[in-house]
């Protein structure tokens, strides 16, 4: 129970940071990872059962590999990957909480997978509310009145999302983790500087007749601290403009927190649905 409580507290802190500052600090996720390894070493020592630390290491390896691939596919940010990995280190396998008198659904895969699955499933309502909030806040239909009458048209939905989930900001105000949209340019020097850092920004050849290149964030992890300072320097020296387009990121940690709570007290959502189907049959 001590491990569970600490994990929940860390996830609450991560949610607060993500919602308020748009980033999950490395010190927080690494601290959770360290706590998970140490606590399972202690459990293995006192119980004379090496399965605790072995399960933790295996869970970390599998969870990090899968969530890292999802990060590469722009599903979520790097901070979310580290948070999932931290959870995997503390609670590597499913458990029963007898005194709560619930029906825990234990799966054959690591406990962290149940957290991942639950988080993805519960994120859809959060995402819908988030998008609707931005639509209302930005008066999207007022700026694009035709969209109101073609809201079920795929092209209209695409325009609505792009106009709602992107915004221009001053480069001087850009922060680490920002997801940069396409920025077109011709200067080879900019290419050299960005490729030298080898961070999240990636250079692409442009099809636009007026520009040879463009750069943009290659994943949902957003720009690194070095890239943030580089963009500010390039803007100050006039190599790029003073404004840049970035995506408005959706904070995923509230979904992770809720997914964790559901996994602890009710289990895997999918397995709960399966249980209900069997009960009906």
Number of C-alpha atoms within 10 A of each C-alpha: 7 7 15 15 10 15 25 17 14 20 27 17 16 24 22 17 17 20 15 11 12 19 24 26 16 13 9 19 23 15 13 26 23 14 19 27 23 15 19 24 19 14 16 16 13 10 11 10 12 14 14 23 23 16 19 26 19 15 26 26 14 17 26 19 14 14 22 20 13 17 19 15 12 16 17 22 26 22 23 24 22 24 26 25 29 31 30 31 31 30 25 27 20 19 16 15 13 9 6 9 9 12 14 20 21 19 15 8 13 21 25 27 23 26 27 21 18 24 24 15 15 17 21 12 10 16 15 10 12 14 16 14 13 16 18 12 10 14 13 19 15 12 10 13 11 11 18 13 10 12 14 10 10 10 12 17 14 12 13 19 15 13 17 21 17 16 15 11 13 13 21 16 10 19 19 16 23 22 25 24 19 19 17 19 17 14 13 10 9 20 17 11 14 19 13 9 13 12 16 21 22 16 19 14 11 16 10 10 6 10 14 15 20 20 21 20 24 19 21 23 23 28 24 19 13 13 21 19 17 16 23 20 15 16 18 14 11 10 15 19 15 17 15 19 18 21 19 16 16 17 25 22 28 20 23 27 23 19 25 28 18 18 26 22 17 17 26 26 20 13 16 16 11 13 14 10 10 9 8 7 6
